[in-house]
Amino acid sequence: VRLVESGGGLVQPGGSLRLSCLASGFSFDQYDMSWYRQNPGQARELVAAINNGGGTTEYGDSVKGRFTIPRDKAKDTVYLQMNGLNSETTAVYYCGLGSRPLDWGPGTQVTGSS
C-alpha cells in the first residue's frame, strides 16, 4: 500500500485549496478513503471520508459545507477540496485507507494565514 498526498501550502483567508492523494498497491475502487488532520499535541481528527463507490460521504462538523471529498477511480486518486479556509485550517493533512484507516500517507502541510 502506498498513499502519497500533494497540494498543501499557504492559503489566504477565504481561499481554496485542493489536496490530492495518489493510491497504489491495492484495488482502489474496493476501499473507502478518508482525510484526517493533526496538529502537534493533538489527536488526529476526521476531516472527510468517502465510500468505495463514491456515493456516501462523511464530514467533520468543522468542515461541513466547505470541504468536499471526490474520488476518481480512473486515476486512483482521492481529493480534498477545501473552500473558505482560515487559520483554523492549519494542520498536517493525511490520506487514509478506509474510513477508520488501516494505512496512512506521510501527510501534507496546510497553513491558513490569519
C-alpha positions as CSV (number, residue, x, y, z in Angstrom):
1,V,0.0,0.0,0.0
2,R,1.2,3.4,-0.9
3,L,-0.6,6.7,-0.4
4,V,1.1,10.0,-1.5
5,E,-0.5,13.3,-0.6
6,S,0.2,16.5,-2.5
7,G,-1.2,20.1,-2.9
8,G,-0.5,21.5,0.6
9,G,0.7,25.1,1.1
10,L,0.0,28.5,2.5
11,V,-3.5,29.9,1.9
12,Q,-5.0,33.3,2.4
13,P,-8.2,33.7,4.5
14,G,-11.2,32.7,2.5
15,G,-9.1,31.0,-0.1
16,S,-9.4,27.5,-1.6
17,L,-7.0,24.6,-1.9
18,R,-7.3,21.1,-3.4
19,L,-5.3,18.2,-1.9
20,S,-4.7,15.0,-3.9
21,C,-3.9,11.5,-2.7
22,L,-2.5,9.1,-5.2
23,A,-3.1,5.5,-4.2
24,S,-1.2,2.4,-5.3
25,G,-0.6,-1.2,-4.2
26,F,-4.3,-2.1,-3.7
27,S,-7.6,-2.1,-5.6
28,F,-8.5,1.5,-5.1
29,D,-12.2,1.1,-6.1
30,Q,-12.8,-1.5,-3.4
31,Y,-11.9,0.6,-0.4
32,D,-13.3,3.6,1.4
33,M,-10.9,6.5,1.6
34,S,-10.6,9.4,4.1
35,W,-8.7,12.6,5.0
36,Y,-7.7,13.3,8.6
37,R,-5.7,16.2,10.0
38,Q,-3.5,16.7,13.0
39,N,-1.7,19.5,14.9
40,P,1.2,18.9,17.3
41,G,0.0,17.6,20.6
42,Q,-3.5,17.0,19.4
43,A,-5.3,13.9,18.3
44,R,-5.7,13.1,14.6
45,E,-9.3,14.1,13.6
46,L,-11.5,13.1,10.8
47,V,-12.0,15.7,8.1
48,A,-13.9,13.7,5.4
49,A,-14.5,10.1,4.3
50,I,-16.0,8.6,1.1
51,N,-17.1,5.1,0.5
52,N,-15.7,2.9,-2.2
53,G,-18.4,3.6,-4.7
54,G,-18.3,7.4,-4.1
55,G,-22.0,7.7,-3.2
56,T,-21.7,8.2,0.5
57,T,-19.6,10.8,2.3
58,E,-19.0,11.9,5.9
59,Y,-17.6,15.1,7.1
60,G,-16.2,16.5,10.4
61,D,-18.5,19.1,11.9
62,S,-16.0,21.9,11.5
63,V,-15.7,21.5,7.7
64,K,-19.3,20.7,6.7
65,G,-20.5,22.9,3.9
66,R,-16.9,24.0,3.0
67,F,-15.0,20.8,2.1
68,T,-15.8,18.0,-0.3
69,I,-14.1,14.7,-0.9
70,P,-14.4,13.5,-4.5
71,R,-12.6,10.5,-5.9
72,D,-11.5,9.4,-9.4
73,K,-11.2,5.7,-9.8
74,A,-9.6,6.1,-13.3
75,K,-6.7,8.0,-11.6
76,D,-6.6,6.0,-8.3
77,T,-6.9,9.4,-6.6
78,V,-9.0,10.9,-3.8
79,Y,-9.1,14.6,-3.4
80,L,-10.0,17.1,-0.6
81,Q,-11.5,20.3,-2.0
82,M,-11.2,22.9,0.7
83,N,-13.0,26.2,0.5
84,G,-13.4,29.1,2.9
85,L,-10.0,28.4,4.5
86,N,-8.8,30.2,7.7
87,S,-6.1,29.9,10.3
88,E,-8.0,27.1,12.0
89,T,-7.4,25.1,8.8
90,T,-3.7,24.8,9.7
91,A,-2.7,21.2,10.2
92,V,-0.9,18.3,8.5
93,Y,-3.4,16.5,6.4
94,Y,-3.2,12.8,6.0
95,C,-4.8,10.5,3.4
96,G,-6.1,7.3,4.9
97,L,-7.0,3.9,3.5
98,G,-10.5,3.2,4.9
99,S,-12.8,5.5,6.9
100,R,-11.1,4.3,10.0
101,P,-7.7,4.0,8.3
102,L,-5.6,0.9,8.1
103,D,-2.8,2.8,6.4
104,W,-1.7,6.4,6.1
105,G,0.2,8.6,3.7
106,P,3.1,10.8,5.0
107,G,0.9,13.9,5.1
108,T,1.0,17.4,3.6
109,Q,1.1,20.7,5.5
110,V,-1.6,23.2,5.0
111,T,-1.2,26.6,6.6
112,G,-4.0,29.1,6.7
113,S,-2.7,32.6,7.3
114,S,-4.6,34.9,9.7
